[in-house]
Amino acid sequence: MYRMLADNYQKIIQSLPQHVRLVAVSKTHTPEKIMELYRLGHRIFGENKVQELVSKYQVLPKDIEWHMIGHLQTNKVKYIAPFISMVHSVDSIKLLDVIEKEAAKNNRSIPCLLQVHIAQEETKFGFSQEELIDFLSSRRWKQYQHIFFAGLMGMATYTDNTEQIRKEFRFLSQLFQHLKSEYFLDNPYFNTLSMGMSNDYQIAIEEGSNMIRIGSLIFGERNYSNKSVG
């Protein structure tokens, strides 16, 4: 098992351009499997459930950079605010307000990615382009003292139609460039475009992604019956 994980990891790392960061999506996988990757030198891991994230944080090395990549409910922010390295899935102003409040309580500044809804599926979360531009134009975001606006995140439609996927990633990449030049030109922190997962990360990189979120290509299929991970 260790050899397979190491081979999977090396294969992906070697295929990535230097500027692209890898978030290893460890949801449903055990702390033991995470430690296998940790021993290979990897430090950035992504989880999509707060309870599972907290339980892993408690037992794993503290130099791990934990990223929250799943939908985040406002009442769960307080549990991860003390240690989270980045929230990818900021999909509402209400959530931003709560992250600001909880980050202040912990005397931290939390890097956040604004999630944009680019897929055809209604089940996916995120701001629309119009909502995002309205919010940024209002300058209200300037009031936040404990949030770094670090960039954008998006998930493409789950489909075999690669042109559809490419079109959605290209839209998000162009929006990222527009917002960067319009609102964040003097902000060195607004530099992350998180898009691309196991089934579409190569297209995402071609369209400008510099952070990808990969789970099953590294760890293998997820084990949803595993009760020990939260």
C-alpha positions as CSV (number, residue, x, y, z in Angstrom):
1,M,0.0,0.0,0.0
2,Y,2.8,2.4,0.9
3,R,4.6,1.8,-2.3
4,M,1.4,2.4,-4.3
5,L,0.7,5.7,-2.6
6,A,4.3,6.8,-3.0
7,D,4.2,6.0,-6.7
8,N,0.9,7.8,-7.2
9,Y,2.2,10.8,-5.4
10,Q,5.5,11.0,-7.3
11,K,3.7,10.6,-10.6
12,I,1.5,13.6,-10.0
13,I,4.3,15.7,-8.5
14,Q,6.5,15.1,-11.5
15,S,3.7,16.0,-13.9
16,L,3.1,19.4,-12.3
17,P,4.6,22.7,-13.4
18,Q,6.7,24.3,-10.6
19,H,4.2,27.1,-9.9
20,V,1.3,24.7,-9.2
21,R,0.7,23.7,-5.6
22,L,-0.9,20.3,-4.7
23,V,-3.6,20.0,-2.0
24,A,-3.8,16.3,-1.2
25,V,-7.4,15.6,-0.4
26,S,-7.4,13.3,2.5
27,K,-11.2,13.1,3.3
28,T,-12.3,9.6,4.5
29,H,-8.7,8.5,4.7
30,T,-7.0,7.6,8.0
31,P,-4.3,9.6,9.8
32,E,-2.0,6.6,9.1
33,K,-2.4,7.1,5.3
34,I,-1.9,10.9,5.7
35,M,1.4,10.2,7.6
36,E,2.6,8.0,4.7
37,L,2.4,11.1,2.5
38,Y,3.8,13.3,5.2
39,R,6.9,11.2,5.4
40,L,7.4,11.8,1.7
41,G,7.6,15.5,2.4
42,H,4.0,16.6,1.6
43,R,2.5,19.2,4.0
44,I,-0.7,20.5,2.4
45,F,-3.9,18.5,3.0
46,G,-7.5,19.2,2.2
47,E,-10.7,18.1,4.1
48,N,-14.3,18.8,3.4
49,K,-15.9,18.1,6.8
50,V,-15.2,20.1,9.9
51,Q,-15.5,17.2,12.4
52,E,-13.1,15.0,10.4
53,L,-10.7,17.9,9.9
54,V,-10.5,18.7,13.6
55,S,-10.0,15.1,14.7
56,K,-7.1,14.7,12.2
57,Y,-5.6,18.1,13.3
58,Q,-5.5,16.9,16.9
59,V,-3.5,13.7,16.2
60,L,-1.2,14.7,13.3
61,P,1.9,16.9,13.2
62,K,1.3,20.6,13.7
63,D,3.3,21.7,10.7
64,I,0.6,20.3,8.4
65,E,-1.1,23.1,6.4
66,W,-4.9,22.2,6.6
67,H,-7.2,23.5,3.9
68,M,-11.0,23.5,4.2
69,I,-12.2,22.6,0.7
70,G,-15.9,21.6,1.4
71,H,-19.0,23.6,2.0
72,L,-18.5,25.4,5.3
73,Q,-21.5,26.1,7.6
74,T,-21.2,29.3,9.6
75,N,-21.8,27.5,12.9
76,K,-18.7,25.3,12.3
77,V,-16.2,28.1,11.6
78,K,-15.3,28.4,15.3
79,Y,-13.9,24.8,15.4
80,I,-11.3,25.4,12.7
81,A,-10.5,29.1,13.1
82,P,-7.7,28.5,15.6
83,F,-5.6,26.5,13.1
84,I,-6.9,26.5,9.5
85,S,-4.4,27.5,6.8
86,M,-6.8,28.3,4.1
87,V,-10.6,28.2,3.4
88,H,-11.3,27.4,-0.3
89,S,-15.0,27.4,-0.1
90,V,-16.1,30.9,0.9
91,D,-19.5,31.2,-0.8
92,S,-21.3,34.0,0.9
93,I,-20.9,37.3,2.6
94,K,-22.5,35.9,5.8
95,L,-19.7,33.3,5.9
96,L,-17.0,35.9,5.5
97,D,-18.5,37.9,8.4
98,V,-18.3,34.8,10.6
99,I,-14.7,34.0,9.6
100,E,-13.7,37.6,10.3
101,K,-15.3,37.4,13.8
102,E,-13.8,34.0,14.7
103,A,-10.3,34.9,13.3
104,A,-10.4,38.0,15.4
105,K,-11.1,36.0,18.5
106,N,-8.1,33.9,17.7
107,N,-5.9,36.8,16.8
108,R,-5.3,35.4,13.4
109,S,-5.6,36.4,9.7
110,I,-7.2,33.6,7.7
111,P,-6.5,33.3,3.9
112,C,-9.8,32.8,2.1
113,L,-10.6,31.9,-1.5
114,L,-13.9,33.2,-2.9
115,Q,-15.8,30.2,-4.4
116,V,-17.4,30.9,-7.8
117,H,-20.2,28.8,-9.1
118,I,-19.0,27.9,-12.6
119,A,-20.7,24.4,-13.1
120,Q,-24.0,23.5,-14.6
121,E,-25.0,21.5,-11.5
122,E,-27.2,23.5,-9.2
123,T,-25.9,21.4,-6.3
124,K,-22.6,23.2,-6.3
125,F,-22.0,26.3,-4.2
126,G,-20.5,29.6,-4.9
127,F,-20.9,33.3,-5.8
128,S,-22.2,34.2,-9.2
129,Q,-19.9,36.5,-11.2
130,E,-22.5,39.3,-10.7
131,E,-22.7,38.7,-6.9
132,L,-18.9,38.8,-6.6
133,I,-18.5,42.0,-8.6
134,D,-21.3,43.7,-6.7
135,F,-19.6,42.7,-3.4
136,L,-16.1,43.8,-4.4
137,S,-17.4,47.0,-6.0
138,S,-19.1,47.9,-2.7
139,R,-15.7,48.0,-1.0
140,R,-17.3,46.3,2.0
141,W,-14.5,43.7,1.9
142,K,-12.0,46.4,2.9
143,Q,-13.5,46.4,6.4
144,Y,-12.2,42.9,7.1
145,Q,-9.1,43.0,9.3
146,H,-8.6,39.3,9.8
147,I,-9.1,37.9,6.3
148,F,-6.6,37.6,3.5
149,F,-8.4,37.5,0.2
150,A,-6.1,35.0,-1.4
151,G,-7.9,34.3,-4.7
152,L,-10.7,32.2,-6.3
153,M,-11.8,28.6,-6.2
154,G,-14.2,26.8,-8.5
155,M,-15.4,23.3,-9.5
156,A,-16.3,22.4,-13.0
157,T,-19.3,20.4,-14.1
158,Y,-18.8,16.6,-13.5
159,T,-18.9,15.5,-17.1
160,D,-17.0,13.7,-19.8
161,N,-17.3,16.8,-22.1
162,T,-13.8,18.2,-21.8
163,E,-14.7,21.3,-23.9
164,Q,-17.4,22.1,-21.3
165,I,-14.9,21.7,-18.5
166,R,-12.3,23.8,-20.3
167,K,-14.9,26.6,-21.0
168,E,-15.8,26.7,-17.3
169,F,-12.1,26.8,-16.1
170,R,-11.3,29.5,-18.7
171,F,-14.2,31.6,-17.5
172,L,-12.9,31.4,-13.9
173,S,-9.3,32.1,-15.0
174,Q,-10.4,35.2,-16.9
175,L,-12.6,36.4,-13.9
176,F,-9.6,35.9,-11.6
177,Q,-7.4,38.1,-13.9
178,H,-10.1,40.7,-14.1
179,L,-10.6,40.9,-10.3
180,K,-6.9,40.9,-9.7
181,S,-6.4,43.9,-12.0
182,E,-9.6,45.7,-10.9
183,Y,-9.6,45.2,-7.1
184,F,-6.4,43.5,-5.9
185,L,-3.6,45.0,-8.0
186,D,-1.7,46.1,-5.0
187,N,-2.5,43.0,-3.0
188,P,0.3,40.3,-3.2
189,Y,-1.9,37.8,-1.3
190,F,-4.5,37.6,-4.1
191,N,-2.5,35.1,-6.1
192,T,-4.3,31.7,-5.9
193,L,-6.6,30.1,-8.5
194,S,-7.7,26.8,-7.0
195,M,-9.3,24.7,-9.7
196,G,-8.9,21.1,-10.9
197,M,-9.4,17.8,-9.2
198,S,-8.4,14.2,-10.0
199,N,-10.5,13.9,-13.1
200,D,-9.8,17.4,-14.7
201,Y,-6.7,18.9,-13.1
202,Q,-4.6,18.8,-16.3
203,I,-7.2,20.9,-18.1
204,A,-7.4,23.2,-15.1
205,I,-3.6,23.8,-15.2
206,E,-3.7,24.5,-19.0
207,E,-6.3,27.1,-18.2
208,G,-4.3,28.9,-15.5
209,S,-4.8,27.0,-12.2
210,N,-2.0,27.2,-9.7
211,M,-3.5,25.1,-7.0
212,I,-5.1,21.7,-7.6
213,R,-7.0,19.4,-5.2
214,I,-6.3,15.7,-5.7
215,G,-7.5,12.8,-3.6
216,S,-8.3,9.5,-5.3
217,L,-5.4,9.6,-7.7
218,I,-3.1,9.7,-4.7
219,F,-4.9,7.7,-2.0
220,G,-7.1,5.5,-4.1
221,E,-10.8,5.2,-3.8
222,R,-12.4,6.8,-0.7
223,N,-13.4,4.6,2.2
224,Y,-16.8,6.0,3.3
225,S,-17.2,3.1,5.8
226,N,-14.2,4.2,7.8
227,K,-15.6,5.3,11.1
228,S,-12.2,6.2,12.6
229,V,-11.9,9.4,10.6
230,G,-14.7,11.4,12.2
